[in-house]
Amino acid sequence: MDSVLYSRIKSLCEKNSISFYELEKSTGLGNGAISKWRVSNSPSIDKVMRVAQYFNVTTDYLVGISDIETPVCELLEDKDIITLQRARIKMTPKDRERMMQMLRIGFDYAFDDTESPEE
């Protein structure tokens, strides 16, 4: 079974149309280093950080601690995220659930997959 780190790097490489070799070359990793991470050979944090920086994702995402790819510094640049966070802090649990229900409904409506592109 592939490690989370290996699976996420593989997915990011596919998404960005880059081979392991190209990634290793661009980040200064040894040839075949990523393949060694497939099962058990754990890299140093320095190597994980280089890969994370290359793809502009968090190290937590790469190692499976988080499913959020976006680095915090980018999230903090988004004023809408900051507004939502401030509002969330002031809300009761019931208010938060209502807000999430509204967001789900809004997203379901805005990103309805049943509509054809011509509509």
C-alpha positions as CSV (number, residue, x, y, z in Angstrom):
1,M,0.0,0.0,0.0
2,D,1.3,3.4,-1.0
3,S,2.1,6.0,1.8
4,V,0.0,9.1,2.0
5,L,3.0,11.2,1.1
6,Y,3.8,9.2,-2.0
7,S,0.1,9.2,-3.1
8,R,-0.3,12.9,-2.7
9,I,3.0,13.7,-4.5
10,K,1.9,11.4,-7.3
11,S,-1.4,13.1,-7.6
12,L,0.1,16.5,-7.6
13,C,2.6,15.4,-10.3
14,E,-0.3,14.1,-12.4
15,K,-2.3,17.3,-11.9
16,N,0.6,19.4,-12.9
17,S,1.8,17.2,-15.8
18,I,5.3,16.7,-14.3
19,S,7.2,13.5,-13.8
20,F,8.9,12.4,-10.6
21,Y,12.2,12.8,-12.4
22,E,11.4,16.5,-13.2
23,L,10.2,17.1,-9.7
24,E,13.3,15.6,-8.2
25,K,15.5,17.6,-10.5
26,S,13.7,20.9,-9.8
27,T,13.8,20.4,-6.0
28,G,17.3,19.0,-5.7
29,L,16.3,15.5,-4.6
30,G,18.2,12.5,-5.7
31,N,17.1,10.4,-8.7
32,G,14.5,7.9,-7.6
33,A,14.1,9.5,-4.1
34,I,10.3,9.8,-4.4
35,S,9.8,6.2,-5.4
36,K,11.6,5.2,-2.2
37,W,8.9,7.0,-0.2
38,R,6.2,4.8,-1.7
39,V,6.2,2.3,1.2
40,S,8.4,3.0,4.1
41,N,11.4,5.2,3.5
42,S,10.6,8.4,5.3
43,P,12.3,11.6,3.9
44,S,13.6,14.4,6.1
45,I,11.3,17.3,6.7
46,D,13.6,19.5,4.5
47,K,12.8,17.3,1.5
48,V,9.1,17.3,2.3
49,M,9.3,21.1,2.6
50,R,11.0,21.4,-0.8
51,V,8.2,19.4,-2.5
52,A,5.5,21.4,-0.6
53,Q,7.1,24.7,-1.7
54,Y,7.3,23.5,-5.3
55,F,3.6,22.7,-5.5
56,N,2.6,25.5,-3.2
57,V,0.9,23.2,-0.7
58,T,1.3,22.6,3.0
59,T,3.6,20.0,4.5
60,D,0.6,18.9,6.6
61,Y,-1.3,18.2,3.3
62,L,1.6,16.2,1.9
63,V,1.9,13.9,5.0
64,G,-1.8,13.5,5.5
65,I,-2.4,15.6,8.6
66,S,-4.7,17.9,6.7
67,D,-6.8,17.7,3.5
68,I,-6.4,21.4,2.9
69,E,-3.7,22.1,0.3
70,T,-3.6,25.9,0.5
71,P,-1.0,27.4,2.7
72,V,-2.3,29.6,5.6
73,C,-0.6,32.7,4.3
74,E,-2.7,32.5,1.1
75,L,-5.9,31.8,3.1
76,L,-5.2,34.9,5.2
77,E,-5.0,37.0,2.0
78,D,-8.6,36.2,1.3
79,K,-10.8,38.7,3.0
80,D,-13.9,36.5,2.7
81,I,-12.2,33.7,4.6
82,I,-11.2,36.1,7.4
83,T,-14.8,37.5,7.6
84,L,-16.2,34.0,7.8
85,Q,-13.7,33.1,10.5
86,R,-14.5,36.1,12.6
87,A,-18.2,35.4,12.2
88,R,-17.7,31.8,13.1
89,I,-16.0,32.7,16.4
90,K,-19.0,34.8,17.5
91,M,-21.6,32.2,16.6
92,T,-23.3,29.6,18.7
93,P,-23.0,26.0,17.5
94,K,-26.6,26.2,16.3
95,D,-25.8,29.4,14.3
96,R,-22.8,27.7,12.8
97,E,-24.9,24.8,11.6
98,R,-27.4,27.2,10.1
99,M,-24.6,29.0,8.3
100,M,-23.2,25.8,7.0
101,Q,-26.6,24.7,5.7
102,M,-27.0,28.0,3.9
103,L,-23.5,27.6,2.3
104,R,-24.2,24.0,1.2
105,I,-27.5,25.1,-0.4
106,G,-25.8,28.0,-2.1
107,F,-22.9,25.8,-3.4
108,D,-25.3,23.1,-4.6
109,Y,-27.3,25.7,-6.5
110,A,-24.3,27.6,-7.9
111,F,-22.4,24.5,-9.0
112,D,-25.3,22.3,-10.1
113,D,-23.8,19.6,-12.4
114,T,-27.1,18.9,-14.1
115,E,-27.1,22.1,-16.1
116,S,-25.6,21.9,-19.6
117,P,-22.9,24.6,-20.5
118,E,-25.3,26.2,-23.1
119,E,-27.9,27.1,-20.5
